[in-house]
Amino acid sequence: MPGRALGRERGSVTAELAVALPAVVVVLVLVLTVGAASVARLRAVDAATAAARSAALGEDTAAQRTAAVRVGGTGTSVRLAHDGDWVTADVEVPVVGRLGPFGGVPLRATGHAVARVEP
């Protein structure tokens, strides 16, 4: 009667896969979103560094913002502040992609850089 035991098990792998597959998809979406957020964070820090360096060299405001957008990409926002001999740049960069079906809220990464004004 070994054939009867196998008959009762038929389709169990398919049922288990149907239950586990949504969890695997959710984990995959989360991993990809974390990866995209990490890349956006690096772009934001690099964009802030570029903007602060441009401001430290005495370039005009348009050049400072252009430097940040060139590195950060479309949708980059820049805030620059001068404090004596120091320039501070705060940059926000959009995270590419969203949390799949959960993503009604766009994600943004931030970067911060400080540079000393060149004489």
Residue pairs with C-beta under 8 A, 6 or more apart in sequence:
25 100
26 100
29 99
29 100
29 102
30 99
32 97
33 95
33 97
33 98
33 99
33 100
33 103
33 107
36 95
36 96
36 97
37 95
37 107
37 109
39 96
40 93
40 94
40 95
40 96
40 107
40 108
40 109
41 93
41 109
41 110
41 111
43 71
43 72
43 73
43 93
43 109
43 111
44 72
44 76
44 91
44 92
44 93
44 109
44 110
44 111
45 91
45 111
45 112
45 113
46 71
46 72
46 111
47 67
47 68
47 69
47 71
47 72
47 76
47 78
47 91
47 93
47 111
48 68
48 78
48 89
48 90
48 91
48 111
48 112
48 113
49 89
49 111
49 113
49 115
50 67
50 68
50 70
50 71
51 64
51 65
51 67
51 68
51 78
51 80
51 89
51 91
51 113
52 80
52 87
52 88
52 89
52 113
52 114
52 115
53 67
53 113
53 115
54 63
54 64
54 67
54 68
55 64
55 80
55 82
55 87
55 89
55 115
55 117
56 87
56 115
56 116
56 117
56 118
57 118
58 117
58 118
59 67
61 80
64 78
64 80
64 89
65 78
68 76
68 78
68 89
68 91
69 76
69 78
72 91
72 93
72 111
73 93
73 94
74 94
75 93
75 94
76 91
76 92
76 93
76 94
77 91
77 92
78 89
78 90
78 91
79 89
79 90
79 91
80 87
80 88
80 89
80 90
81 87
81 88
81 90
82 88
82 117
85 116
85 117
86 114
86 115
86 116
86 117
87 114
87 115
87 116
87 117
88 112
88 113
88 114
89 111
89 112
89 113
89 114
89 115
90 110
90 111
90 112
91 110
91 111
91 112
91 113
92 108
92 109
92 110
92 111
93 108
93 109
93 110
93 111
94 106
94 107
94 108
94 109
95 106
95 107
95 108
95 109
97 103
98 104
98 105
98 106
98 107
99 107
